[in-house]
Amino acid sequence: MTRFRPCIDLHNGCVKQIVGGTLTDDGATLRTNFVADHPAEWFAERYKQDGLRGGHVIKLGPGNDAAARAALTAYPGGLQIGGGITPENAEEWLAFGASHVIVTSVLFDNEGRFRRHILRELVERVGKERLVLDLSCRRTRDGWVVAMNRWQTLTELAVTPATLSALACHCDEFLIHAADVEGKCNGIDRELVSMLGSWRGCPMTYAGGIASMSDFELIDSLSGGTIDATVGSALDLFGGTGVSYAELVATRA
């Protein structure tokens, strides 16, 4: 069954929901759907009380370390951490209470070429069982390609069953945002979910475009229940109207 994985997205130290791909260095194109009144640890404590595990805290740029640490301290072992994770700081974030570290951009050079030696170093430092590979991607004419640097830069790595199989021995899970639909609440990328669901190698969480409870049912159907899902802007916990947090806790925890 497709389970609900909660999230805490941090921008400038606040819990926010933004439209995927609009976050740039100068912030000129940023589109924000929600800014929380509560701090990050409030959400972490809520997830802990409701028995939700395997959620992720994502630091969207600088200025988020203190909020991320507060969330991990509130729910030690219950949340993963991503955003700016490197071989040098990964162990530190695990010590702060993260169950896993999530990595993307550090695995690529400035031209988007995959750096396998960095992946090997991360595995050596933290172990594959504490590592999540974020293969968040954009659609191209030839399929889906991993996007780095806040989903602004396409890499050389295509998201295919062959890629998943090649990388699965180096990680515990995959996290995959469909960046083109992320934050828009217009529905999921059905073709991407179907493709991901055809591969059954290790746990995987999908994010992007979920607008209603029926999208969870669709992900469950398209993937045969093998893919978990996270939802942001449509969730009533984040000011949305399409998805009930209480219903997800009751039916998909």
C-alpha positions as CSV (number, residue, x, y, z in Angstrom):
1,M,0.0,0.0,0.0
2,T,1.2,3.5,-0.8
3,R,2.0,5.1,2.6
4,F,2.0,8.8,3.5
5,R,5.5,10.2,4.1
6,P,5.4,13.7,5.8
7,C,7.7,16.6,4.9
8,I,9.1,19.8,6.4
9,D,10.4,22.1,3.7
10,L,12.6,24.9,5.1
11,H,13.3,28.3,3.4
12,N,15.0,31.1,5.3
13,G,14.4,29.2,8.5
14,C,10.6,28.9,8.0
15,V,8.4,26.0,7.0
16,K,7.1,26.8,3.5
17,Q,5.6,25.3,0.5
18,I,6.9,26.6,-2.8
19,V,6.3,25.8,-6.5
20,G,9.0,23.5,-7.6
21,G,11.7,24.9,-9.8
22,T,11.0,28.6,-8.9
23,L,13.7,28.8,-6.3
24,T,16.8,30.5,-7.6
25,D,19.8,32.1,-6.0
26,D,18.4,35.7,-6.3
27,G,14.9,34.6,-5.3
28,A,13.4,36.7,-8.2
29,T,11.2,33.9,-9.5
30,L,10.1,32.3,-6.2
31,R,6.5,31.4,-5.9
32,T,5.3,30.6,-2.4
33,N,2.1,28.7,-1.6
34,F,2.3,28.7,2.2
35,V,4.3,30.0,5.1
36,A,3.7,28.4,8.4
37,D,3.1,30.2,11.7
38,H,4.5,27.2,13.6
39,P,8.3,26.4,13.7
40,A,9.8,23.3,12.2
41,E,9.8,21.4,15.5
42,W,6.0,21.8,15.9
43,F,5.5,19.8,12.7
44,A,8.1,17.2,13.8
45,E,6.4,16.7,17.1
46,R,3.0,16.3,15.3
47,Y,4.5,13.6,13.1
48,K,6.0,11.9,16.1
49,Q,2.7,12.0,18.0
50,D,0.9,10.5,14.9
51,G,3.4,7.7,14.5
52,L,4.6,8.9,11.0
53,R,8.1,7.7,10.1
54,G,10.3,8.2,7.1
55,G,9.4,11.8,6.4
56,H,12.0,14.3,5.2
57,V,13.3,17.7,6.2
58,I,14.6,19.6,3.2
59,K,16.8,22.7,3.6
60,L,16.1,24.9,0.6
61,G,19.2,27.1,0.6
62,P,21.1,28.7,3.4
63,G,19.7,29.9,6.8
64,N,18.0,26.6,7.6
65,D,20.4,24.7,9.8
66,A,19.0,25.8,13.2
67,A,15.4,25.0,12.2
68,A,16.5,21.6,10.8
69,R,18.3,20.7,13.9
70,A,15.3,21.7,16.0
71,A,13.0,19.4,13.9
72,L,15.5,16.4,14.2
73,T,15.8,17.0,18.0
74,A,12.0,16.9,18.3
75,Y,11.7,13.6,16.5
76,P,15.1,11.8,16.7
77,G,15.3,8.8,14.3
78,G,11.9,9.7,12.7
79,L,13.0,12.1,9.9
80,Q,15.5,12.2,7.0
81,I,17.5,15.3,6.2
82,G,18.4,16.7,2.8
83,G,19.8,20.0,1.4
84,G,23.5,20.7,1.3
85,I,24.5,17.3,2.5
86,T,28.1,16.3,1.7
87,P,30.5,13.6,2.7
88,E,32.0,16.0,5.2
89,N,28.8,16.9,7.1
90,A,26.7,13.8,6.6
91,E,27.7,12.1,9.9
92,E,27.1,15.3,11.8
93,W,23.5,15.4,10.6
94,L,23.0,11.8,11.6
95,A,24.3,12.7,15.0
96,F,21.7,15.4,15.3
97,G,19.0,12.7,15.0
98,A,18.4,12.2,11.3
99,S,17.5,8.6,10.4
100,H,19.0,9.1,6.9
101,V,20.8,11.8,4.9
102,I,19.4,12.7,1.4
103,V,21.8,13.7,-1.4
104,T,21.5,15.0,-4.9
105,S,23.7,17.9,-6.0
106,V,26.9,16.8,-4.3
107,L,26.8,13.7,-6.6
108,F,27.4,15.9,-9.7
109,D,30.0,18.3,-10.9
110,N,29.1,21.8,-12.2
111,E,28.4,20.4,-15.6
112,G,26.0,17.8,-14.3
113,R,28.4,14.8,-14.7
114,F,27.8,12.0,-12.2
115,R,30.6,11.6,-9.6
116,R,30.5,8.0,-8.6
117,H,33.5,8.5,-6.2
118,I,31.4,10.8,-4.1
119,L,28.7,8.3,-3.8
120,R,31.3,5.7,-2.7
121,E,32.7,8.1,-0.1
122,L,29.2,8.7,1.3
123,V,28.5,5.0,1.6
124,E,31.9,4.5,3.3
125,R,31.1,7.3,5.8
126,V,27.5,6.6,6.7
127,G,26.6,3.2,5.2
128,K,24.1,2.5,2.5
129,E,21.4,1.8,5.1
130,R,21.5,5.5,6.2
131,L,21.6,7.0,2.6
132,V,18.7,8.2,0.5
133,L,19.4,9.2,-3.1
134,D,17.2,12.1,-4.3
135,L,16.7,11.5,-8.1
136,S,14.2,14.4,-8.4
137,C,13.8,15.1,-12.1
138,R,12.4,17.0,-15.0
139,R,10.8,15.7,-18.1
140,T,12.7,15.9,-21.5
141,R,11.9,14.7,-24.9
142,D,13.7,11.4,-24.1
143,G,12.2,10.8,-20.7
144,W,13.2,12.1,-17.2
145,V,16.6,13.5,-16.2
146,V,17.8,14.2,-12.7
147,A,17.9,17.9,-11.9
148,M,20.3,19.5,-9.4
149,N,20.8,23.0,-7.9
150,R,17.2,23.4,-6.7
151,W,16.0,21.7,-9.9
152,Q,17.5,24.4,-12.1
153,T,20.3,22.3,-13.8
154,L,19.8,19.1,-15.7
155,T,22.4,16.4,-15.2
156,E,23.6,13.6,-17.4
157,L,21.7,11.0,-15.3
158,A,18.5,9.7,-16.8
159,V,15.8,8.3,-14.4
160,T,15.2,4.8,-15.8
161,P,14.8,1.3,-14.4
162,A,18.4,0.6,-15.4
163,T,19.6,3.7,-13.4
164,L,17.6,2.7,-10.4
165,S,19.0,-0.8,-10.5
166,A,22.6,0.5,-10.8
167,L,22.2,2.8,-7.8
168,A,20.1,0.7,-5.5
169,C,23.0,-1.2,-4.1
170,H,24.4,2.1,-2.8
171,C,21.4,3.4,-0.9
172,D,18.5,2.4,1.3
173,E,15.8,4.4,-0.5
174,F,15.1,6.8,-3.4
175,L,13.2,10.1,-3.1
176,I,11.9,11.4,-6.4
177,H,10.2,14.7,-6.9
178,A,8.5,15.4,-10.3
179,A,9.9,18.9,-10.4
180,D,7.7,20.0,-13.3
181,V,4.5,19.5,-11.4
182,E,5.8,20.0,-7.8
183,G,3.8,22.6,-5.9
184,K,1.2,23.1,-8.6
185,C,-1.6,20.8,-7.2
186,N,-2.6,19.9,-10.8
187,G,-2.2,16.2,-10.5
188,I,0.7,13.7,-10.5
189,D,3.0,12.7,-13.4
190,R,1.2,9.5,-14.2
191,E,3.8,8.2,-16.7
192,L,6.7,8.8,-14.2
193,V,4.8,7.0,-11.4
194,S,4.0,4.1,-13.7
195,M,7.6,3.8,-14.8
196,L,8.9,4.0,-11.2
197,G,6.3,1.4,-10.1
198,S,7.5,-1.0,-12.8
199,W,10.8,-1.2,-10.9
200,R,10.7,-3.1,-7.5
201,G,14.2,-2.8,-6.2
202,C,14.0,-0.8,-2.9
203,P,11.7,1.6,-1.1
204,M,10.8,4.8,-3.0
205,T,8.9,8.0,-2.2
206,Y,7.3,10.1,-4.9
207,A,6.4,13.8,-4.6
208,G,4.8,16.2,-7.1
209,G,1.4,17.5,-8.1
210,I,-0.8,15.6,-5.6
211,A,-4.0,17.6,-5.4
212,S,-6.5,15.2,-3.7
213,M,-6.9,12.0,-1.8
214,S,-7.7,10.3,-5.1
215,D,-4.1,11.0,-6.2
216,F,-2.9,8.7,-3.4
217,E,-5.2,6.0,-4.7
218,L,-3.9,6.6,-8.2
219,I,-0.3,6.3,-7.1
220,D,-1.2,3.1,-5.3
221,S,-2.9,1.7,-8.4
222,L,-0.2,2.7,-10.9
223,S,2.7,1.4,-8.7
224,G,1.0,-1.6,-7.3
225,G,1.4,-0.1,-3.9
226,T,5.2,-0.2,-4.0
227,I,5.7,3.6,-4.0
228,D,5.1,5.9,-1.0
229,A,4.1,9.5,-1.4
230,T,4.5,12.9,0.2
231,V,2.2,15.9,-0.3
232,G,2.8,19.6,0.4
233,S,0.7,22.4,-0.9
234,A,-2.6,20.5,-1.2
235,L,-2.4,19.3,2.4
236,D,-4.6,21.1,4.9
237,L,-1.7,21.1,7.4
238,F,0.0,23.5,5.0
239,G,-3.0,25.6,4.2
240,G,-4.3,23.4,1.3
241,T,-7.8,22.2,0.7
242,G,-7.5,19.0,-1.3
243,V,-5.9,16.5,1.1
244,S,-6.8,15.8,4.7
245,Y,-3.9,15.2,7.0
246,A,-6.1,13.4,9.5
247,E,-7.4,11.1,6.8
248,L,-3.9,10.3,5.7
249,V,-2.9,9.5,9.2
250,A,-6.0,7.3,9.6
251,T,-5.7,5.4,6.3
252,R,-2.1,5.6,5.0
253,A,0.2,5.8,8.0
